[in-house]
Amino acid sequence: MANEITITTTVNVTNGEYLDDFRASGVTFDQAASGGWKSIQDIGTSEESITSFGDVSTEGWCVLKNLDSTNYVQVGPATTSYMIRLEATEHAIFRLEPGADLFLKANTASCKVLVWVLED
């Protein structure tokens, strides 16, 4: 099989005279092995590492969604090396480097974060 994963991305910006958009609709990717792992993690204000993704043997696409309505969460590939900030209710979709850890830290108060990792 092929093209088991479909990701659609649309970004529109309208801010005064600044208008722009980006569209990547229906971009498909192969998934070599069937499966995935999904969990809601309670992320505290001390850094936490997610090193195990259930039965996923080779990490592929990752979806993170901050379920908190007030506080943000920082995300990075290494301890204290945050490069993603998920404000309240925001999400991010990216491909994980297989075998790498995922570090998260809530800013002001603990936040529930949906973590979904697909087999590569």
C-alpha positions as a printed NumPy array, in Angstrom:
array([[ 0.   ,  0.   ,  0.   ],
       [ 0.968,  3.633, -0.294],
       [-0.201,  7.061,  0.809],
       [-1.785,  5.857,  4.065],
       [-1.294,  9.217,  5.834],
       [-2.795, 12.45 ,  4.513],
       [-1.949, 15.854,  5.985],
       [-3.779, 18.998,  4.929],
       [-2.393, 22.368,  5.987],
       [-3.959, 25.775,  5.452],
       [-2.642, 28.997,  6.973],
       [-4.324, 32.346,  6.285],
       [-3.094, 35.676,  7.628],
       [-5.123, 38.893,  7.514],
       [-3.586, 41.655,  9.609],
       [-4.315, 45.131,  8.309],
       [-2.632, 45.428,  4.91 ],
       [-0.716, 42.179,  5.394],
       [-2.477, 39.328,  3.606],
       [-0.907, 35.956,  2.944],
       [-1.702, 32.268,  2.83 ],
       [-0.13 , 28.852,  2.504],
       [-1.94 , 25.749,  1.34 ],
       [-0.698, 22.191,  1.145],
       [-3.864, 20.201,  0.711],
       [-3.864, 16.453,  0.68 ],
       [-0.123, 15.81 ,  0.941],
       [ 0.249, 12.051,  1.388],
       [ 2.922,  9.921,  3.008],
       [ 3.594,  6.207,  3.181],
       [ 3.35 ,  4.306,  6.467],
       [ 5.657,  1.274,  6.399],
       [ 4.039, -0.423,  9.411],
       [ 0.438, -0.107, 10.557],
       [-0.313,  1.489, 13.898],
       [ 0.101,  4.358, 16.267],
       [-0.064,  5.449, 19.902],
       [-2.327,  8.137, 21.355],
       [-2.403,  9.394, 24.929],
       [-3.348, 12.437, 26.969],
       [-0.358, 13.367, 29.098],
       [-0.486, 15.608, 32.171],
       [ 2.554, 17.853, 31.648],
       [ 3.815, 19.688, 34.728],
       [ 5.96 , 22.775, 35.184],
       [ 9.072, 20.61 , 35.52 ],
       [10.405, 19.22 , 32.276],
       [ 9.068, 15.809, 31.331],
       [10.392, 13.389, 28.75 ],
       [ 8.243, 11.067, 26.699],
       [10.524,  8.239, 25.665],
       [ 8.058,  5.455, 24.974],
       [ 5.22 ,  5.522, 22.492],
       [ 3.519,  2.239, 23.31 ],
       [ 3.893, -0.416, 20.615],
       [ 5.22 ,  2.03 , 18.003],
       [ 8.548,  0.582, 16.881],
       [ 9.678,  3.388, 14.552],
       [ 8.338,  6.857, 15.313],
       [ 6.916,  8.791, 12.387],
       [ 4.406, 11.638, 12.398],
       [ 3.579, 13.278, 15.719],
       [ 0.525, 15.357, 16.577],
       [ 0.565, 17.43 , 19.772],
       [-2.435, 19.425, 21.01 ],
       [-2.393, 21.555, 24.134],
       [-5.794, 20.868, 25.723],
       [-5.401, 23.651, 28.312],
       [-7.501, 26.791, 27.85 ],
       [-5.059, 29.172, 29.55 ],
       [-1.406, 28.073, 29.742],
       [ 1.23 , 27.212, 27.163],
       [ 3.535, 24.222, 26.794],
       [ 7.116, 24.19 , 25.525],
       [ 8.335, 21.291, 23.372],
       [11.835, 20.339, 22.284],
       [14.099, 17.53 , 21.134],
       [16.518, 17.721, 24.068],
       [16.486, 18.8  , 27.671],
       [15.896, 22.591, 28.009],
       [16.15 , 22.924, 24.208],
       [12.624, 24.094, 23.43 ],
       [11.806, 25.082, 19.884],
       [ 8.03 , 24.685, 19.796],
       [ 5.561, 26.665, 21.89 ],
       [ 1.966, 25.498, 22.045],
       [-0.263, 28.261, 23.355],
       [-3.591, 27.277, 24.898],
       [-5.588, 25.023, 22.51 ],
       [-2.859, 25.111, 19.813],
       [-1.522, 22.059, 18.   ],
       [ 1.55 , 21.07 , 16.022],
       [ 2.205, 18.313, 13.494],
       [ 5.737, 17.207, 12.661],
       [ 7.783, 14.122, 11.903],
       [ 9.814, 12.697, 14.775],
       [13.371, 11.504, 14.402],
       [13.125,  7.781, 15.252],
       [14.617,  7.008, 18.656],
       [14.668, 10.638, 19.81 ],
       [13.05 , 11.69 , 23.081],
       [10.341, 14.343, 23.223],
       [10.63 , 16.899, 26.045],
       [ 7.666, 18.973, 27.234],
       [ 7.211, 21.553, 29.983],
       [ 4.139, 23.544, 31.004],
       [ 4.769, 27.219, 31.693],
       [ 2.622, 28.343, 34.643],
       [ 0.463, 25.379, 35.593],
       [ 0.219, 21.769, 34.468],
       [-1.494, 21.182, 31.117],
       [-3.059, 18.164, 29.517],
       [-1.491, 17.494, 26.109],
       [-2.771, 15.069, 23.5  ],
       [ 0.189, 13.141, 22.058],
       [-0.394, 11.004, 18.952],
       [ 2.532,  9.228, 17.319],
       [ 2.122,  7.183, 14.134],
       [ 4.346,  4.36 , 12.963],
       [ 6.711,  5.595, 10.277]])
